[in-house]
């Protein structure tokens, strides 16, 4: 998978530094305490310990080692977290755009010396309880990470990963499949035309259809024109067919070597067995080399440069006449300087984040564009960092003005600096992020250190964030103009800056198709009859290989008996506060309190439904009470870990035609215990006196939202197709399409195009009356302890918002009440909407889009969670089958007990995925699924047998095809146009 990495501060946002998680058990000696016993100079299984450092902020001990024989670098983060992670990364620095590191990433996973079957990597998904398995190609490194909570599974996966990266088969046939090949359009017909095919070739055609990614790629290539960053590491579609199999193998020999590798392990498993296995299975077989993969510094320009590129028009752009992007990008310093990197990422946030930032005020609020450019802020993913600032959705006539404003804003920052409260709010945000707990901490940590470590930065120094923050505070204390001087140094006086504009070109896709056709014809015109025959025969060989049943007996596997038979129970307390149902859940949350409120839409008129997502996106950003929107944003940053309202559609766990309309109205926030009263005061003001009348502010938010939705289609087209395909199968599916599907995208496009938003301004208070009614709500608190303070503050909040409490007649007649706790009929209740007359119907919808690829989804109505067949769900069967003839294959029962066991492992891998303390008990709160129901479902999963699967394949997959939903987003399709069964949008 090709990806462009995030900036340091963006990574910090997702890198949630947490205390204990997943497995909450008292240990006589914790993993971090055990790791502290290692000594620098100590020899362990071919490695030498270089450094042992306690990092109390992150609740871990870092152990840095070097492999004696090869020089491979190793970092172990010992932490009391059962979700253990391994990753190995190689510095991959291509000098052309053939996509060699990306194609290599795919091809090494197609079989190795010890595991020669095809696709062992993907076969392991069904033989493992992994919580994560993937591989990434960035601009200058390739990473192979996995995580699992099972020690035996960790050894199995480590063996497969080590053999894949160091001893891959790299068969020519795998190169054709994953990279590129010439093949007949119909491989079984040698008279059908030849065309380019290949997994990476098609993936990158899709990637380059996304204008945001296209712009980001051009910007990097042009800002760093003299080495590896000047090429497309993922592969430029027209350059990919220039890569040869021999070049691929040579790139592996020089880049996938231990001397060019960095190993990272994380979690509560002991270090020594990892080192022993890595030494015995891989590193002992290599000697030290000089891989010569260093990236030199980019020679600095003596004067700024400008450039221009084109892209395809966006039919869903908020304003078709404003589709230009313009951005100024500055080359900064080396990312291996951890303090300078943190300083610049904090400075970037002060300059661009939120309505109080200078660039937001000067660029976003004048509405010169719809949003910041797709590349914005600090980016530390290359050897030397960059900072970019600009706009998308700009009128061509305004491009020069945008450039002038950027320059003027930098001058103002140098003159005025930043308010002290904004700096404090930013540091408070860091404090919250350090305390907040997520389930994928190991993976986040690996990603956070990857870029700097890749260029020989010190990964341990990167982890010591508090030291850098203290140094930052001291620098500000000693020199109040510290940040202004950085702005002058890196922006005002920096001559290595690029201004890049991008505009739509009507013939862009036509030109791309023509260029591909010319490339194809050049390849074809030199072919002899013998070559054509060989291509046809190789196509048949590949087809046969892909269809052949693989012997996977060589691969290690867990057994169903390795799965934990029971789940841990999460105790919750359900009571009421001010007449509103409340669920309390005590968790080790590092001193953070998490608050959610759920509001149903039982009284909301039908015509207001489509406005709900817009209401959710603006309600916390318009100002409230005595605070304007800027003051509100600052208070939220100073006092909370964020406050949001989002759409939420929940199907009842017992009936598919019953659902709870909590859509969108899931209120979420968190704060340090000391800030509880401040957080509830903010919510009270939002409930009682939100500001809806600022049309200029509303227009900014509407334009941003419309632009984000339009941009998301190219990147998440499959999700839009899935949502649309499920629209007519259940009432909840219909609501999901209204709130998060193509219907919402087109609604927001229309709204953004409105010259007068007064109708929207009149509509928002109507929504508030129905959504913020305590009679339609319930609350949940996840706290470090059952705080009497939390209950008291919640009581006060409910009292404050009581004036919103009004009995309103439900607009839907079939309201069903169920206890929040199914085991307590007398306890607090929740209200659900039943639609007994709903009938699923088949529907095929095609959305014509300017993409060279299709996003396709087919959905079949199944059963609710509590149904006995849910454990035998068709999804389980599809895990066993290949697409295409999967349904007939499943009905035929041509699968073995081993296939069933592997499917169970795959399902349990998802069922048992870790849950963060902040989210414990949320299943019961949101959908009424208790731990007892989960355990019952677990037992049904264990009991699934061959007969059950054949039965559900016949009952749901086969019969379900009659009422399935299908949706396609893609380029013009003549076949679909002629088929009257399709609805074309």
N, C-alpha and C positions, 0 to 999 in steps of 0.2 A: 504494500500500500504506500503510495506516495503522499507525503504531507509537507507542508511548510510550517516550520516550528513557530511558536509564539514568543513574544518578548518576555524578558525576565519578570516584569511586573504582572503580565498576563498569566505567566506560569504561577506566580505567587498566589494569584486569585484562585487557581484551581488546586494549588498545593496546600491542602488544609492540614496544618501541623497539629496532630492530635495526640492525646495520651493513649491509654490502653483502649483496645477495641476488639470487636469480634468475639474473642474467647476471653471471658472475664473470669480469670481463675487466680487464686493466690498461689504464689510460688515461693518456695523457700529461698531459691536463688533465681532472680529474674535473668532474662537473656542479656539485658544491658549490663547487669552486674557481673555475669560470667565473662562477658567480652572485655571488661576492664582488667581482667587478670592477665591478658596478653601483654608482653613486653617488647618494645622496639629491639630489633636484632634477633628475635626468636625465629627459629626455623620450623616451618610446618608444611610437610608434604610438598617440598620443592619451592615453597614460597618463603619470603622473609618479611616479617612484620616491620613496617617503617614508622607507623604512628598509631597511637591509641588515644582517642579524645572523647570525653563525655560531652554530649550536647543536651543539656537538661531541658532547653526550650522545646526540643522535639522528642524528648523522652527516649533518647537512643544513645548508643555508644558506637562511634565510628572507628573501624579498624582498617588502616590502609596497608596494603601489602604489594610486593613486586615478585614476579616469578623469576627465579634465579637463572634459569636456562634461556628463556626467550625474552625476558624484559616485560612480559605482559603485566598490565596494571590491574589492581584488584581493590575494590572498596566493599566492605561489609558493614551494613547498618543493623546492629543488634537491637531489637526492640520487641516488647511484649505484645506482638501482633501475630495472630495465627495465619493471616493471609500472606504467606511467604512469597517473595518474588525473586526471580533470577533474570538478569539481562546481560547480553554481551553486545557490544557495539564496536564497529570498525570505522575508522576514518576513511571515507570513500570520496575521492576527489577526481571526478571525471574531467576530461578536457574537451569533450564534445557533447552534443545533445542527443546522442543515440540512445540514452536511457540505460546505459550498461549497468549502473548500480541498482536501478529499479528492476530491470529484467533479471539480474543476478539474484536479487532478494527473492523473487518469485521462483527462480529455477532451483536454487539450493534446497527448496522445500519440496522438491519433486522426487526425492529418493536419495539415499546415501549408502555408503559401503555396508554398514551394519543393518540398515533398514532399506533394502533396495526396492520395496514396493512403491507404486506410484502414489504420490501425495501422502506420505506418512504424517506430515504435519496436520492435514485435515482429518485423516483417519483417527488421529489421537484425540480429536474433539469428542469422539464417541467412546473413547477408552480411558477417559480421564475425568476428574472432578475439578478441572482447572476453573479458576475464576476469571482468567484472562489468558488468551493466546493470540499473538499477532506478530507482525514485523513491520518496520517503518523505514522508508528511505527519505532522509532529509537532504538538504542542499550539500552537506559535506560529511554525513555519517549515515550508517545503516544500523538499526538496532533490532535485536530479537529478544523481546521480553515474554515471560509467562508468570502467572501467579497461581497458587493453590493453597488450600488449607490442610492438605493431606500430605504427611511426610513421605509415604511410599510413592504417591503420585509425583511429588517433587523430584525424586530420584529418576522415575521413569521419564518424565518430561525433560529433565536435564540431559539424560542420555540421548534422547532423540534430537534435541537442539544442538548439542555438541557435535554429534555425528553429521547433522545437516550442514552446519556452517563450515566445519573443518574438513569433512570428507564426503562432499556431495558427489553424486554420480555425474551430474552435468551432461546428461545425454543430449544428443543433437535433437532428438524428437521432443524433449522437454523444452529446448530452446525455441523450436518452431511453435509449440503450443503456447508458451508463456510470453515469448518476445514478439516475433513476427514471422510470417511465412507467406509465400505465394501459394494460393490454393484455388481450385475451382469453386465457384459460388455454391454449387451443389457438388460436394466431394465425390458423389457416386456417378456423376455425369461429366465425362471428360470433354464434352462439347460446351458445357456452361462456361461463361467467361471467367477469367482469372481475376482475383482480387487480393488485397492485403487482408490478412487476418492475424490474430494474436491477442492474448489477454491484455498485456500492457499496452499494445498499440491501441486497442479499443478503449481501455481505461483512460489513456491520455487524450484521446479524441474527446471523450466526455469531459475531462478536466478542463480542456482548452475551450469548451463551449460555455464555461462559467466566466463571465466578463470580469468578476472580482479576482479570480485566480489568475486570469490572463494578465490583468494589470499588475498584480503583485509580481508575477514572473518577469515581465518586461522591466519593472522598476529595479528589481535586484540585478538582472543581467546588465543593465545600463549604468547602475551606480558602481558596480564592481566589474569593470570591463576587461581586466587583465589576467584573470586566473579562473579557477573552477566555478566561481559564482557568475561568470559570464555565460554559462551554458545551462541547459535544463537537465538537472540530474534525473528527473523522473522520465525524461524522454520527450522530445518534440516530435509529434506524429510524422512529419515529413522526413525527419532525420533517423528515426528508429530503423527503417529498412536498410540503412547503411551499416548496421552492426552485423558482424559475423560471429559464428559460433566460436572460432578460434580466439577472437578478441575477448569474448565473454570469459573463456577459460583462463586467459592470461590475466585479466583483471582480477579474477578470483585468486590466482596464485600470488599476486603482489599485494592485494588488499586484505584478503581474509586469512591473515597470518597472526599468530599470537603476539608477535612483536608489534602489531598494529591494532591490538585488541584492548578493550577495557571491560573488565568483568565487574558486575555489581550484584550483590545478594542482600536480601533484606528480610527481617522477620525474627521469629523466636526459635527457629531451628538452629542447631549448633553449627559453627563455621567449619570445623575440621572435616566432617564428612563431605561437605561441598568441595573443599580444596583437594581432598583425596580423590574424589571422582573426576574432577576436572583435570587433575594431574595425570591420572592413570588412563583415562579414556581419550585425552586429547593432547595436552601440552607436552607430555613426555616424548611425543613422537616428532617434535619440532626442535630446530636449532634457532639461534637468534639471527635476524636479518635486519638490514636497514630498509624499511618499506618505502622510504622517500615519498611520503604522502603529506608532508608539511605544507601548509598554505601560507605563502608569503604575504606580507602586508600589501594592501592596495596602494600603488603609487598615487600620491595626492595631486589633485588638479591645482593649477595656479589661478584658474578662473572658473566660475560656475558654468554649467551647461544646460541646454534645453533640448527636449526631444518630443516627438509625437508618434502615437500608434493608433491603430483603428481596431474596432471590434464589431460584433453583430448588434443590430438594434434590439432593444428589449421591448416586446409587445406589451409587457405588463408594467412598464415604467410609469410612475405616477403622472408624469408629464412627458408625452412623446417628443416634445420639442426641446426638452432639457435632459439630454443624456450624455453630456460631456463630464469627464473627470479631469481634475487638475490637482497636482500634488507636488510639494517641494520636499525633497528627501536629502538629509545631511549625513555624511559619513562621520562617525564618532570615533571613540577609542577602542582599544583591545578589550575584549570581554573577559580576559583572564584576570583583570584587576577587579576583584569582587566588590570592593567599596565603591569604586567609581561606577561600576555597573548598577549597584543599588541606588546610588545617588542619582544617576541619570534616569532610572526607571521611576523613582519617586518624583523627580522633576517633571518627567513626561506626564505623570498623572496630574500634577498640579496645573500643568499647562492645558490639558485637554479634557479631563474627566469631570463631568457634571456641569450643571448650569452656572456654577460660580467660577469656572475656569476661563482664563482670558480668551482662548481660541473658540470656546463655545459661544461666548458673548459676541465675538467679532465675526465669526464665520457662520454659525448655525442660526443664531437669532435673527440676523437680517434676511434670512431665507434666500440666500444666494444659491443654495443647493439643498438637496433633500437630506443629506447626512454627510458626516466625514467620509473621506475617501476610504476605500476598502483596506488600504494600508495606512495605518495611523498610529502615531506614538512610537515608543521605544521598541526596537527589535534587536534582541541579543542572540539571534540564532546563527549569525555568521561570525567569523573570526574577529572582525571589527564591527561594532554595533552601528545601527543607524537610527535616525529619528525622522518620521515623515508626518507632514500635516497638509491637508487639502480637503477638497469637497468632491462629491459625486452629485449627479443630477443638476448640473450647471448649464446655464444658457451659454452658447458660444461667445456671445457679446460680453459676458461677465468674467471671462477667464483672466483677463489682464487685471481687473479689479480685485479678484481673489488673490492674485500674486502680490498686489500692492498691500492688501490688508494683512497678509501673512508677515510681510516685512515690517509694517507699522506696529503690529501686535508684539513682535519681538522687541522693538524699540521701547514700547510701553512697559513690557515686563522688566527690562533692564532698568528702566527709570523707577518703577513703582514696586517691584518685587511682589511678594505674596503675603496675604494676611496670616498672622500667626495661628488663628483658629483653623484655617484651612490645612496648615502643616500638621497641627495637632490632630485634626480629623483623619488625616491620611495615616499618621502613626497609630491612631486608635484602630483604624481599619486593619493595619498589619497585626496588631495585638489580637484582634478577633480572629483573623485568619490563622494565626499560630495556635489558637485554642480550639478552633472549629475542627470537628472530626469527620473524616470521610472513610469510605471502605477501600479506596484504592490508593492509600498513602504511599505504598512502595513504588507503584508505577509513576505517581506524580513526582516522587523524589528522583527516580531514574531520569525522567524527562527534564526536571529542573536543573540537574547537574550536567546533563549530556553535552550541551554545546561548549561550555567552558572547559570541561574535562577533555573534550575532544581535541582541544588545542593546548593541552598540558596545563590548564588552570588547576588550582587546588580544590578538589571537590569538598574537602573538609571545611575549608574556609568559607565556601558558599553556604554550608549548613549553619554556620555560626551567625545567624541573622541578627540576634540581639547585640552582638559585638559591633556589627556594622551600623545598626540603628543608633547605638550609644555614640559611636564615632561621628555619625551624621549630626546628632544633637550637639555634640561638642564643637563641631565645625561651625554650626550656626551660631553657637554661643560666642565663639571667638571672633567670628566675622559675620555680622548681620547681613552683609551683602554676598555671602558665600554662593547662594543660588543664582543671584543676578550675574555674578562673575562667570559662573558656568554657562549661563545663557549667552553672554557675550562671547566666551571662548568657543563654544561649540556651534553657535548659530549665526550670530552677527558677523564674526570675523572668519567664519569657515568658508573657504573658497571651493571646497569639494562638496558642492551641492548640485542636485539635479532637479530641474522642473520638468515633469513629464505630464503631458496631456493625452487624453484618449477620447476619441469621438466615434460615434456609430457610423458605419458605412453600409448602405443598403445592399451592396453587392458582396459584402464580406464573406458570407457563407458560400456564395457561388464561386468566389475566387479561391477559397480554401479547397472546395471540391475539385475545382479545375487543377489546382496545383497538385493535389493528390492523384488525380487522373494522369497528369503529365508524368509524375514520378512513376506511376504504375506502368505507363506505356514504355518509358525508358527501360524498365526492368524486363518488360515483355519482349520488346523488339530485338533484344540480343539472344533470345531463347531459340535453340534449335528444336526440331521435332523430338529429338531424344530427351532434351531438357523438359519439354512439356509432358512427355510420357512419364518421366521420373517424378515430376511434380504431382501428377495424377496418382501415381502409385504410392508416393509418400503420404498423400492426403488420405488414401484408403487405409494405409498402415496406421496413421494417427487415429482415424475413426475407429479402427478395430481395437487399438490399444485402449482408447477411451471407453469402449464398450465392454472390454474384457473384465470379468470378475477378478479382483485382485486377491492374492494370497497375503493376508495381513498378519499371518501367524508369527512373523518375525518381530512384530511390534509388542512392546510391553503393555500391559493393561491392568487396571484395577478390576476387582470382582464386585458384584452387587453386594456381597457380604462385607466389603470394605466401607460401605455407606453407613453412616450413623443411623440406627433404627428410629431414634426419637429426636425431636427438636427441643432446644432449650425453651423454657416457658418465660415469657416476658410479663411480669406482674403489672397490672394497671388498676387504678382506682377510678371508678365512675361515680360522680355525684352531680349536684347542681349548684350553681352560683347565680343568685338573682333570678331563679327560674329557668336558667339556661343550662343544658347538659354540659358537663365538663369531665374530661378524662385526664388524669394525672399519671405520669410515668416517670419513676425515679431512675435516673441513669447517670453514669460517670461522665458528665459533659464538660469537664474542665472549667467549671464555674460559669458556663453559659446557660441561659434559660431560653428555650425554644417555645414559641407561641404560634398556634395556628387556629384559625376559625373557619368553619365551613358554613356556607350560606346556600340554602336551596332556592330554586327559582319557581317554586310551586305557584306563586301568585303573579309571575311576570307575564304580561301579555305577549302573545305570539310574535307580534310585529317588532318587539324590542330585542328578540333573541340575537339577531345578527350584530347588534351594537355591543353585546356583552364583552367581547375581547377588547374593543376600543376602550370601554369603561375601565376595564382592568388595567390597561396599559397606561392610562393617564391619571387615575385617581390618586396615586401617591406622588404625582409630579406637577400638580397645578397650584400647590399652596393650600393651606388650611388654617382655620382660626385666625390668629394674629400674624401668621407667617406667610410671606409671599413664597413663590416656588423656590427661590434661591435660598432663603432662610430655612425653608423646610428641608431642602437637600442637605444643607450644612448640619442641621440638627440630627438628621438621620445618620449622617456619617460620624458625628461626634458621639452619639448616644446608642446606636444600634449596629448590628451586623448586617443591616439591610431590611427593608420592608417592601413586600410585594403582594400583588393580588394577581391570581392566574386562573385560567379556565380549567375546569375539572369535570370530566364526564365519567360517571361510575355506573357500571351495570350491576344490577343486583346479583348477589352470589347464588340466588336460588332460581331466578326467572330472567330469561333473556329479554322479555318484553316488559320488564319492570326496571326502572332505573331511577337514580336519585339525581335530580338536577342541581348539583352543586357546581355546575359548570362555571368555571372561571372564578367562582367566588371561594377560592381557597386563599385566605389571608395568611401570610407567613412572615415571621420576623424572629430575630434573636437579639440578645443583648447580654452584657455582663450583669451579674446579679445587682450590682450597685446602681445600674441604670434602669431597673424595672419601672419605677414611677415615670421616668422620662419617656420610655417606650409606650406605655399605656396612655400618657397624655397626648402623644402624637397620634395614636389610633383614635382617641376620643375626638380630637380636632378633625381628623379625616372623616369620621362618622357624622359629627354634628355640623361642621361648617366647612365642607370642601369648597374650593374656589373653582367654579366652572365658567366664569364670565370673561376670562382673559382670552379673547379670540386669537390674538397673535401667538400666545404661548401654545394654545391648542393646535394651531396650524403647524407649528414646528414639530410637535409630537406626532401629529397625523402624518406629515410628510416622512418623518423618520420611520414610522411603523410601516407605511406603505412601501418604502424603499427596502426595508429589511425583508418583508414578505416577498417582494419581487426577486430580490437577490437569492432568497433561500431555495427557489424552485430548482435551479440548475444543480445545487449541491444536495438537495434532499428530495429530488423528484420521485424517488421510490416511495417515500413516506406519503407524499401527496397522492400518488397512485393508490396506495393501500387504503388511505382514508376514504377516497372517492369510491373505491371498489366495495367497501363495506357499508356504504351509505344506506342502501335500501334493504339491508339484511336484518337490522335491529333498530329500535327507536334510538338507542344510544349512539349507534353508528351514524344516523341521520344528524343528530345533534353535534357529533364530533366533526362532521364535514362543515356544518354551519360555523363552528367555532375555530377550526384549525385546518380546513381544507381549501380547495381552489375557490369555493364560494366566498370564503373570507378574504382571499387574495384579491378577487375581483371587486368585492365590496369596498375594501380599503383603497383600491385604485380609483374607484368612482368618488369616494369621499375626498381623497387628496386633490382630485380635479375640481372640486366644488369651489366656486368663486366666493361663496358666502357660507360660512359655517354656523350661522345662527340657528339653523334647524338642529344641528348636532348639540349646540349649547343648550337648547330647550329640551333635548332628549335625555341628556346625562342626568339631570335631577330626577326625572321619572324613573330611571334605572335605579338610582340611589334609594328611592323610597322602597322599592321591592327587595333590593339586595341587602341593604344594611338594616334589616328589621330583625331585632333579637328573637322574635318569635320563630324565625326561619333559620336559626343558627345553633351551632354547638362548637365547643372549644376543646383544645388539647394543649397540655403543658408537658414538655419533657425538661426536667430540671435535675440539678446535681443532688437535690434532696427534696422531699415533699415540703416545700417552703411555705410556712404560714404566710410569709410576706407575699408570695405569688398569689395565694388564694385571696388575701386581703386586697391586693392591687386589682385582681380580676373583678372582685365584687365592686370595687370603686369604679372600675371602667364600665361595668354593666349598668351601674346606677347612672353614670354620666350619659350613657347612650340610650337610656330608657325612653326618652321622648321620641325615639324612632320606633318604639314598639307599638304597632297598630295591628289590630285584627283585620286582615285583608282576605277577601274571598278567593280561594284557589281558582285559577282559570281553567284548570283541568279537573274533571269530576272524579276520576278514579285515584284517590289518594289513599295509600296504605301506610299504616303506622306499624313499625317493628321496634322491639327493644334494641338499644345500642349494644347491650350485652345479651346475646341470645339465651344465656343461661339464667337471666333475671327478668322475668316477665313484668315485674312491678317497677323496674328501674326506668331511667330516662329513655325516651323513644326518639326515633328518627322517622321522617316522612319520605315516602317514595311514591313515584308516579307509575301507575300501571296502565298499559295500553293493550287491553285484551283483544281489541279488534285489529291490531297491527298484523299485516300480512307481508312477509318478505317477498320481494319480486326481483327477477333477473334484470340487470341493467348493464349495458355496455357503453362506456363513455370514452371519447377520444378528444384530447386537448392538443391542438396543433401548436408546436413550439419550435423555436429556431435552434434546435439541438441536433447534432449528428447522431445521437443515440436515442433509444426508446427507454422509458421507464414504464414497466408493465407490472400489473398486479391483478391477481384473481383471488377473490375471497369467497369462502363457503361458510354458511351459518353452522355453528356447532352447538355446544351445550354450556350451561353456566357452571361455576366452580363446584358447587355442592353436588352436581349430578354424578351418578356412579360412572358414567362414561367419560367424565372429564379427565380422569387419569389415563384413559385409553384414547385421548383426544387425537384427531387426525394429524395434528402437528407431530405427535410422537411417530405416527406411521410415516410422515414425510421425512422425518429424521432418518428412517430406514431406507427410503427410496430415492431414486433419482428423479429429477423433473422430467417431464415428457410423458412417459407411460407409467408414471408413479402410481396412479390410482388403480389401474388394471393390475399392476404388479402387486400392490398391497392386497387387493381383493383375492388374488390368486394364492396368497399365503406362501409365496416362494421365499420365505426368510427363515433363518435358523434361530435356535435359542440364543446363540452368540449374538446375532443381530439384535435380538430383543434386549439382551443384557446391555449391549453397547448403547442402545437407545435410552435405556433407563439411566445409565451413567450420564448421558448427555442431558437428560431432563433434570436429574438431581443436581447437576452442576449449576443449573439456573435456579432451581428451587432453593438450594442451600447457599446461594450467593450471599456474601456478608451484608449485614444491615448496620448502619451507623447508629450510635446512641441517640442522635437527634431524631431518627426515624423509627426507633423501636415503638411498637404498638400502633403504628400508623395504619397497618392493614385492617385492624379492628376498627379504628376510628373512621377510616374512609369508607370501607365497604362491608363492615360487619363480619369480616373473616377472623375468627378467634384462633388462638393457638390450638385449641382442641379440634377445630375444623381442619386446620393445616395438618395435624397429626393423623386425622382420619383420612385425609387426602393422601398423605404419605403412605399409609398402609395399603390404600387402594393401588397406588403406583407400584409398590413392591409386588402386589398380587397379580398385576397384568400378565396375561399369558397369550399364546398364539391365537387361540380361538377369539379372545376379546378383540384383538387387533383386526382380524379378518372381519369380524362382526361390525366394528365401527367404520371400517373402510367402506363396507357395503352400505351401511345405514346413513353415514354422513357424507363421505367423499363422493360416492357414486350418486346417491339420491340428491345430494346437495348441489351437484352440477346443474340441476334443473333450475335452481334459484340462486345461482352464483352471481357475484358482481365482478365486473371486469373494468379496469381503467387503464388507459395508455396516455402518457405524455410524450410526444415525440415529433419528428419531422413529418412533413406532408406525406400522406399514405393513400395512394390511388385505390388500393384494394378496399380499404375501409370506407373511402368516399362512395364506392359503388355498392356497399353493403347497407341496406336499409335498417338492419338491426342495430346499427351503431348510432349513438347520439354524438354529433360533432360540435365541439365548442369553439 
